[in-house]
Amino acid sequence: MKGQIDLILGPMFAGKTSELLRRVEDHEAAGRKVVLVKSSIDTRYHSSRIVTHDGHSKGCYATASLAELRDSLGGEYSSFSVIAIDEAQFLPDLLQFCAHAADFDHKHILVAGLDGDFRRQRFGQVLDLVPLADSVTKLGGSCAYCSSRALFSLRIAADERQALVGGADKYAPVCRRHYTELNEIRPAGE
């Protein structure tokens, strides 16, 4: 098997995790052994499961880094042909791990993550994988305010940290117009 990297990008509530789990199920149905992993920072729904916003879930390894995952798997690492990574923006060694796993270990890597933060700035190393990727899928959701295509995550919680894990209590999917309008009315520092 040759190595491969497939990226699934988009804002909050675009269906990235649902698409990741759909692809995982396709690989499993084809008889491939898959390991799922997410950042241990993401404890919104469950600490050791990848969970979609509508409740679909699969068991996974929760880890602070992908090197830690490889150490945890030990000799079992070689038995997996597919590695599926959710919430990839939170993993500090994403680029190094994925490049090595695809190029030298011949793993098929599925990566789902945010392509930008609530300020529309790069978030983690997800965008660094674009030049290495075999495919890039950009998903969009539905704007919370007008039902247009949402390509951005609007932070509705008053918190300026880049990494703020949350769901609908902290973020809303928005179109370009609503992202711009709603950010203009929010006072600086909120």
Summary of the structure (lengths in Angstrom):
residues: 190
radius of gyration: 16.7
end to end distance: 49.5
largest distance: 54.0
contacts: 580
relative contact order: 0.21
helix: 30%
strand: 26%
